[in-house]
Amino acid sequence: MDYTGPTSVFIQVLIGKKYALPYKVVDGLVFHFLRFKSVEDQLPLLWHKSLLAFAERYRNDITEDQRDALLDLLLAKGHPLVGPEVRRQLIAGRARGLEKEMMQGDDLMME
């Protein structure tokens, strides 16, 4: 799907509602953003703001592989003003599934 402004607006509004989205929807949003890595044109600020909103809200709901892919996307398509904040948000988050591993490790230490 090619870029359209209304799509980014819709994504921002959806994310702004702060719904606890199912992982399948979060994965779909990640893949939506990753599709634009191969676009040769510069992406508008609206697209970058929707990526920032996504990173702020769902940074703990993405997998480690998705986080790495989004960080690679920032290297290719990052905005000079918005990109560093998106990067900071992604790095600050905990990857999905890691909290379970940490809790299991804590249980082993207690025994």
N, C-alpha and C positions, 0 to 999 in steps of 0.2 A: 504494500500500500504506500503510495507516495505521501509526502508530507502535506498536511493541510492544517491551517491555523485552528479551525474548530476542533480538530482532534486533540491538539495540545490544550486548548481551553477545557474541553471535556475531561481530559486526564487530570488537569489541575483542580477542577471542581470536585471530581470523584475523590481525589487524594485529600483535598481540603475537608471533606466530610469526616475524615479520620475513622473510616470503617475498618473493622478487622477483616480484611479481605482474605479469602481462602488462598492457600499457597499456589493453586493453579492460576488464579488471577494475577498474583504477584509475579509468577513466572512469565505470564503473558505480557505483562508490562515491561519486564526486563527484556524480553525478546523484541518487543516493539521498539525500544530504544536502540538495541543492538543492530537492528535492521539498517539504521542510518549510518553505520560505520563506513559503508562503501559509497555513500552519496558524495559526489565530487563537489557540489555547491556548498557554500557556507550555510549552516542552519541558522534560522532566525532566533532571536533572543527568547521568544515565547517557548520554543522547543527546549532551550537550555533551562528556563525557569520551571518547566514541567518536570524535567529530569531532577532538578534541585528539590522540588517538592516531593518527588518520589523518594529520593535519597534521604531526606529528612524524616519522612514518615515510616518508610519500610526498610530502613537499613539493617534492622535486626531480623528481617523476614526473608532475606535472600541467602543463597548458599555461598560458600567460599569461591566456587568457580564462577558464579554469577558476579560476585564482587570484583574478581580479577578481570573478567570480561568488561565490566563497566569502567574499571580504571583504565584498561587499554583503550576503550572508546574515548575516554577523556583525553588521552594522549593524541588521538587522531582528530577528534572533533571538539575539543574543549574550548570554551569561551574564555577569553582572558580575565574577565571579571567574575563570572559565575563558576567557572571550572574549578578554581581552588577550593571554593566552599563545598561543591559537590564532592570533591576528593576527600576533604576533611570529614564530611558526613559519612561517606562510605567506609573510611578507615576507622572511624570511631565506633561503628556498629559491630555487633557480635553476629557471626554467621549462624544461620538456621541449623539446628541440630547440635551445635557445639555446647549449648547449655545442658543437654541431656548427657553428653559425654563428661562434662565437668561434674555433674551431680553423681554420675556413676563412679567417677574417680574419688569424690568425697566420701561416698559410701564405702569404698574399699579402704580408705584411710581410717575410717572409724572402726573398722573390724579389728 
